[in-house]
Amino acid sequence: MNHTNVWGQCLDIIKDNIPERSFQTWFGPIRPLKLSDKVLTIEVPSSFFYEYLEEHFIDILRKTLFKVIGDGAKLEYSIVLHNNTHNSDPYMVKMPTQNRTELKNTPVSVPMGQNERNNIKNPFVIPGIQKLNIDPQLNSEYTFDNFIEGECNRLARSAGFAIAQNPGKTTFNPLFIYGASGLGKTHLAHAIGIEVKSRFPEKTVLYVAANKLERQYTDSIRSNERNDFVHFYQMIDVLIVDDVHDFAGKKGTQDVFFHIFNHLHQSGKQLILTSDKPPVELEGLEPRLLSRFKWGLNADVQVPDFETRKAVLKNKAYKDGIELDEEIIDYIAGHINTNIREMEGALVSLMAQSTLNRKAITLDLAKSLIEKFVRHTKKEVTLDSIQQAVCNYFGMPMEQLKSKTRKRDIVQARQIAMFFAKNKTKASLSTIGSLIGGKDHATVLHAVKTVGNLQDTDKRFKVYIEDISKMIEGV
């Protein structure tokens, strides 16, 4: 038998045991190269391709080779590099009669050649400009020194600092930090990255917002550079992804991130993720991805207590070189009690008011400004708050709004929720549809158009929209 016949017989068996689409995607591009002493060498397009075969199809490959070649069968991969050359030293995978778990306990890897590494494109730089030293995209102001610890964030902060001392080697992998907006999740994520770079300058650290990663992935598909995108992220030692809830409804991005996550985790690299909700409450994300978010530590960041809010304000005032009386600190901390970002913003406004008007910062000035600040601070509008407002207005439970029912009153309420989600948030159409009734983007567009038409032609319906809008804005 020659290598072509042997591989042909293997393909006949494999084709009968896996889905047609998987067969065409992962076995169609493979080319048999040679057969020598029961060692079959096959050519694969990239190291990512090789790793995917090893992760998902090693069982069927092993059983098939045993059946076609017999005992002692072995498999070699010849990997095509990006400069159209081949790996001159193919990696050999032995095919022993042991189960998959035992095989996984002897991990395999294919070192990335220098030519391949140099040809991987960095999505953070202008196309055509090579940048091998990856900018970690970290904010130098967000350090552990500037992060005020309290009961509200102690678990997350302690775990983050432990990770910074030994990235990828603790049980906190991934570290999943969750909590409402403005409570310090992003600050803590940056602080971990900065501390890692300080202790381990040779490690590649990268911070990226989930929506930016999604845009990069979309661009890579459009330009036929998906492998470059995947390889780039597989090179990272500490990957920090902010606001992973933005992956909701984006199946392609979720799929590629699932494979990036697996590669990094299995390679002992560190993952740090942030979200506005814990994994168990996230919607629009694939179960296999959510299960991985639960592997390490889920640490919440809660609303800070009064003493922690005071400490945050004192630290901010000290950094900006101003002195504030204790009663002013107490007043601000007592009246803005749900969001650290808003509280710091109020302090900045107070300092600006004092400087521009050449007035001392007094308690009366603080009271005057904080009263206006609190009154004019808009409540954050989210998809959840929109759905809750619509349900409250029509007196229906949230489960009905999110259900698949086609009852006219529920369909109309669902369309109104989609209308406000499109006009009052930055969520994508696919995300809106996924979270409100499990619909697609075309359904959302139809809903927005329908509500707009009814608003212009039906006076009673227009009142609905005006009332719900006020509820959503908290007016």
C-alpha positions in Angstrom: 0.0 0.0 0.0 1.2 3.5 -0.7 0.4 6.7 1.3 -2.4 7.8 -1.1 -4.3 4.5 -0.9 -3.9 4.4 2.9 -5.1 7.9 3.4 -8.0 7.3 1.0 -9.1 4.3 3.1 -8.8 6.4 6.2 -11.0 9.2 4.7 -13.7 6.6 3.8 -13.9 5.6 7.4 -13.7 9.1 8.9 -16.4 10.4 6.5 -18.9 7.9 7.8 -18.3 8.9 11.4 -18.3 12.7 11.5 -20.7 15.4 10.0 -20.2 16.2 6.3 -19.4 19.9 7.0 -16.7 19.0 9.6 -15.3 16.4 7.2 -15.0 19.0 4.3 -13.6 21.7 6.6 -11.0 19.7 8.5 -10.1 16.7 6.3 -10.6 18.1 2.8 -7.4 20.3 2.9 -5.2 17.5 4.2 -2.7 16.0 1.8 -0.9 12.6 2.3 2.9 12.9 1.8 4.4 9.5 2.5 4.1 6.2 4.3 7.2 4.5 5.8 7.4 1.8 8.4 3.8 2.3 9.4 4.4 6.0 9.8 1.9 8.1 7.7 2.9 11.7 7.1 0.1 14.2 6.3 0.4 17.8 5.3 -1.8 20.4 7.2 -2.2 24.1 6.4 -1.1 25.6 9.7 -0.2 24.9 13.3 -3.7 26.0 14.3 -5.1 23.4 12.0 -2.9 20.7 13.6 -4.0 21.8 17.1 -7.7 21.6 16.1 -7.3 18.1 14.7 -5.5 17.0 17.9 -8.2 18.5 20.1 -11.3 17.4 18.3 -10.4 14.4 16.1 -7.6 12.5 17.7 -9.8 9.6 18.7 -11.2 8.9 15.2 -7.7 9.4 13.7 -6.2 6.9 16.1 -8.9 4.2 15.6 -8.8 4.7 11.8 -5.1 4.3 11.5 -5.1 1.2 13.7 -7.8 -0.3 11.4 -6.1 0.6 8.1 -2.4 0.2 9.0 -2.5 -2.1 12.1 -0.7 -2.1 15.4 2.3 0.2 15.6 0.6 2.9 13.4 2.1 6.3 13.8 1.2 9.7 12.4 3.3 12.7 11.4 2.1 16.2 10.6 4.0 18.4 8.1 2.9 22.0 8.7 2.7 24.6 6.0 4.1 27.9 7.2 2.9 31.3 6.0 5.8 31.9 3.7 4.6 28.8 1.7 7.4 26.6 3.0 7.0 23.4 5.0 8.1 22.4 8.4 11.4 20.7 7.6 11.1 18.6 10.8 7.5 17.2 10.9 6.0 16.6 14.3 5.4 12.9 15.0 2.3 11.8 17.0 2.5 8.2 18.3 -0.7 6.2 18.3 -0.5 4.0 21.4 -3.4 1.9 22.6 -4.4 4.2 25.4 -7.4 6.3 26.0 -7.8 10.0 25.2 -7.3 11.2 28.8 -3.9 9.5 29.0 -2.9 10.9 25.6 -3.8 14.4 26.9 -1.6 14.0 29.9 1.4 14.0 27.6 0.8 17.4 25.9 2.1 18.0 22.4 3.0 21.3 20.8 4.4 22.6 17.6 6.9 25.4 18.1 6.1 28.4 15.9 8.9 29.1 13.5 10.5 32.5 13.3 9.2 33.0 9.7 5.7 32.2 10.7 5.8 34.4 13.8 7.1 37.4 11.7 4.2 37.0 9.2 1.4 37.0 11.8 -0.5 40.3 11.6 -1.0 42.4 14.6 -4.6 43.8 14.5 -3.6 46.6 16.8 -1.3 48.3 14.3 -1.8 49.9 10.9 -1.9 47.1 8.2 1.5 46.7 6.6 3.4 47.9 9.6 5.0 45.1 11.5 5.2 45.4 15.3 6.7 42.5 17.1 6.8 44.1 20.5 3.0 44.1 21.2 1.7 47.2 23.0 -0.3 45.8 26.0 -2.9 48.6 25.5 -2.9 49.3 29.3 -3.8 52.6 31.0 -0.8 53.5 33.2 -3.1 55.3 35.7 -5.0 52.1 36.6 -2.5 50.5 39.0 -2.9 48.6 42.2 -1.6 51.6 44.1 -4.6 53.6 42.8 -7.1 50.9 43.4 -8.9 51.4 46.7 -9.6 48.1 48.4 -12.8 47.5 50.4 -15.3 44.8 51.3 -17.0 45.5 48.0 -14.0 44.3 45.9 -11.6 42.5 48.3 -12.0 39.0 46.7 -11.4 40.3 43.2 -8.5 42.5 44.2 -6.8 39.7 46.2 -7.2 37.2 43.4 -5.9 39.7 40.8 -2.8 40.4 42.8 -2.1 36.7 43.3 -2.4 36.3 39.5 0.0 39.2 38.9 2.6 37.4 41.0 2.2 34.1 39.2 0.2 34.4 36.0 -1.3 31.2 34.6 -0.1 29.2 37.6 -2.9 29.8 40.1 -6.4 28.2 40.3 -7.9 31.6 39.3 -7.8 30.9 35.5 -9.8 32.4 34.1 -10.5 35.2 36.6 -14.0 36.4 35.8 -14.7 39.8 37.3 -18.3 41.0 37.2 -20.4 43.9 38.5 -22.3 47.0 37.5 -20.8 49.8 35.4 -18.5 52.2 37.1 -17.4 50.1 40.1 -13.8 49.5 39.1 -13.7 46.2 37.0 -11.7 47.8 34.2 -9.3 49.5 36.6 -8.6 46.2 38.3 -8.1 44.4 35.0 -5.6 47.0 33.9 -3.8 46.9 37.3 -3.3 43.1 37.0 -1.8 43.6 33.5 0.5 46.4 34.6 1.7 44.4 37.6 2.5 41.4 35.4 4.5 43.6 33.0 6.4 45.1 36.0 7.3 41.6 37.4 7.7 39.7 34.1 8.7 42.2 31.4 9.3 39.3 28.9 5.6 38.2 29.0 3.2 39.4 26.3 0.2 41.1 28.0 -2.8 42.4 26.1 -5.9 44.3 27.1 -8.8 44.4 24.6 -12.4 45.4 24.8 -14.8 42.6 23.6 -16.3 44.8 20.9 -12.9 45.7 19.5 -11.9 42.0 19.4 -15.2 41.4 17.5 -14.4 44.1 15.0 -10.9 42.7 14.4 -12.4 39.2 13.9 -14.9 40.6 11.3 -12.1 42.4 9.5 -10.0 39.3 9.4 -12.8 37.3 7.8 -13.4 40.1 5.3 -9.7 40.1 4.3 -9.3 36.3 4.4 -6.8 36.6 7.4 -8.6 34.5 10.0 -5.6 32.4 10.7 -3.4 35.5 11.3 -6.1 36.7 13.8 -6.2 33.4 15.7 -2.4 33.0 15.7 -1.9 36.5 17.0 -4.2 35.9 20.0 -2.6 32.5 20.6 0.7 34.2 21.2 -0.5 36.2 24.3 0.7 35.2 27.8 -1.9 37.2 29.7 -5.1 38.1 27.8 -7.5 40.6 29.3 -10.9 40.9 27.6 -13.2 43.6 28.9 -17.0 43.4 28.7 -17.4 39.9 27.4 -21.2 40.3 27.6 -20.8 42.2 24.3 -20.2 38.8 22.6 -23.9 38.1 23.0 -25.5 37.1 19.7 -22.2 37.1 17.8 -21.8 33.4 17.0 -18.7 33.7 14.8 -16.8 35.7 17.4 -17.9 33.3 20.1 -16.7 30.4 18.1 -13.2 31.8 17.4 -12.9 33.0 21.0 -13.8 29.6 22.3 -10.8 28.1 20.4 -8.5 31.0 21.5 -9.6 30.4 25.1 -8.9 26.7 24.9 -5.5 27.2 23.4 -4.4 29.7 26.0 -5.8 27.8 28.9 -4.3 24.5 27.9 -0.9 26.3 27.3 -0.9 27.6 30.9 -1.6 31.2 29.8 -3.7 33.6 31.9 -7.1 34.8 31.0 -8.9 37.7 32.7 -12.5 38.6 31.8 -14.9 41.3 32.9 -18.6 41.5 32.5 -21.6 43.3 33.9 -23.1 40.0 35.1 -21.9 36.6 36.3 -21.8 33.8 33.8 -24.9 32.2 35.1 -26.9 35.3 34.2 -25.4 36.0 30.8 -27.7 35.5 27.8 -26.9 35.1 24.1 -23.7 33.2 24.8 -23.0 29.6 23.9 -23.2 27.1 26.8 -19.7 25.7 26.0 -18.3 29.2 26.3 -20.2 30.0 29.5 -18.9 26.7 31.1 -15.3 27.8 30.5 -16.0 31.2 32.1 -16.9 29.2 35.3 -13.6 27.2 35.3 -11.6 29.5 37.5 -12.8 32.2 39.9 -15.9 34.3 39.5 -15.4 37.4 41.7 -18.0 40.2 42.0 -17.3 43.9 42.5 -20.1 45.4 44.5 -21.3 48.9 45.3 -18.7 50.4 47.7 -19.7 51.2 51.3 -19.5 54.7 52.7 -16.0 54.3 54.1 -14.6 52.9 50.8 -16.3 55.8 48.9 -14.6 58.3 51.2 -11.2 56.6 50.7 -11.7 56.8 46.9 -12.4 60.5 47.1 -9.4 61.2 49.4 -7.1 59.3 47.0 -8.5 61.3 44.0 -8.1 64.6 45.8 -4.5 63.7 46.9 -3.5 62.8 43.3 -4.9 66.1 42.0 -3.1 68.1 44.7 -6.1 69.6 46.6 -7.2 69.6 50.2 -10.8 69.0 51.1 -12.5 69.3 54.5 -13.8 66.0 55.9 -17.4 67.3 55.9 -17.1 67.9 52.1 -15.8 64.4 51.5 -18.6 63.0 53.7 -21.3 65.0 51.8 -20.1 63.8 48.3 -19.7 60.2 49.5 -23.1 60.3 51.1 -25.0 61.6 48.1 -23.4 59.7 45.2 -23.5 56.1 46.5 -23.9 53.8 43.5 -21.1 54.5 41.1 -17.4 55.3 41.7 -17.0 56.9 38.2 -19.9 59.3 38.8 -18.5 60.2 42.3 -15.0 61.0 40.8 -16.7 63.0 38.0 -18.5 65.1 40.6 -15.3 65.8 42.4 -13.6 66.9 39.1 -16.6 69.2 38.4 -16.3 70.7 41.9 -12.6 71.4 41.4 -13.3 72.9 38.0 -16.0 75.1 39.4 -13.7 76.3 42.2 -10.8 77.1 39.8 -12.9 78.9 37.2 -14.8 81.0 39.6 -11.8 81.5 41.9 -13.8 80.3 44.9 -12.7 78.1 47.8 -14.2 74.7 47.9 -16.8 75.0 50.6 -19.6 72.8 51.8 -22.2 75.2 50.3 -20.5 75.0 46.9 -20.4 71.2 47.1 -24.1 71.0 48.0 -25.0 73.3 45.2 -23.1 71.4 42.6 -23.9 67.9 43.8 -27.6 68.7 43.9 -27.5 69.6 40.2 -25.1 66.8 39.4 -27.3 64.1 40.9 -30.5 65.6 39.4 -29.0 65.7 35.9 -27.1 62.4 36.0 -29.0 60.1 33.6 -29.7 56.6 34.8 -27.8 54.1 32.7 -30.0 52.6 30.0 -29.4 48.9 29.4 -31.3 46.2 27.5 -32.4 44.8 30.8 -33.7 48.2 32.1 -35.6 48.7 28.8 -37.3 45.3 29.0 -38.1 45.8 32.7 -39.7 49.2 31.9 -41.8 47.8 29.1 -42.9 44.9 31.3 -43.8 47.2 34.2 -45.8 49.4 31.9 -47.9 46.6 30.4 -48.1 44.6 33.6 -46.5 41.4 32.2 -43.7 39.2 33.5 -40.3 39.3 31.9 -40.6 35.6 30.9 -43.5 36.4 28.6 -41.6 39.2 26.8 -38.7 36.8 26.2 -40.8 33.9 25.2 -41.5 32.7 21.6 -45.3 33.3 21.9 -47.0 35.1 19.0 -49.8 36.6 21.0 -50.5 40.1 19.6 -50.1 42.1 22.8 -46.8 40.4 23.7 -45.5 40.7 20.2 -46.2 44.5 20.3 -44.5 44.8 23.7 -41.5 43.0 22.3 -41.4 45.3 19.3 -41.5 48.3 21.6 -38.6 47.0 23.6 -36.6 46.4 20.4 -37.4 50.0 19.3 -36.1 51.5 22.5 -33.1 49.2 22.5 -32.1 50.3 19.0 -32.6 54.0 19.8 -31.3 54.2 23.4 -28.3 51.8 23.5 -25.3 51.0 21.3 -26.1 47.3 21.2 -26.0 45.6 17.8 -29.2 44.5 16.1 -28.1 40.8 16.5 -27.5 41.4 20.2 -30.9 43.1 20.7 -32.7 40.3 18.8 -30.9 37.6 20.7 -31.7 39.0 24.1 -35.3 40.1 23.4 -37.1 37.0 22.3 -34.3 35.2 20.6 -34.9 36.9 17.2 -32.6 37.8 14.4 -31.5 41.3 13.2 -34.1 41.4 10.4 -36.9 41.0 13.0 -35.4 43.9 15.0 -35.4 46.1 11.9 -39.0 45.2 11.2 -40.0 46.0 14.8 -38.3 49.4 14.7 -40.0 50.3 11.5 -43.4 49.1 12.8 -43.2 51.0 16.0 -42.1 54.2 14.2 -45.1 54.0 11.8 -47.6 53.4 14.7 -46.1 56.2 16.6 -46.8 58.6 13.7 -50.3 57.4 13.0 -51.8 56.2 16.3 -52.2 58.8 19.0 -52.8 56.2 21.7 -49.7 54.3 20.7 -47.7 57.5 20.8 -48.7 58.0 24.4 -47.4 54.5 25.2 -44.0 55.4 23.7 -43.8 58.7 25.5 -44.7 57.2 28.9 -42.3 54.2 28.5 -39.5 56.6 27.4 -39.9 58.5 30.6 -39.8 55.3 32.7 -36.6 54.2 30.9 -34.9 57.5 31.5 -36.0 57.7 35.1 -37.7 61.0 34.6 
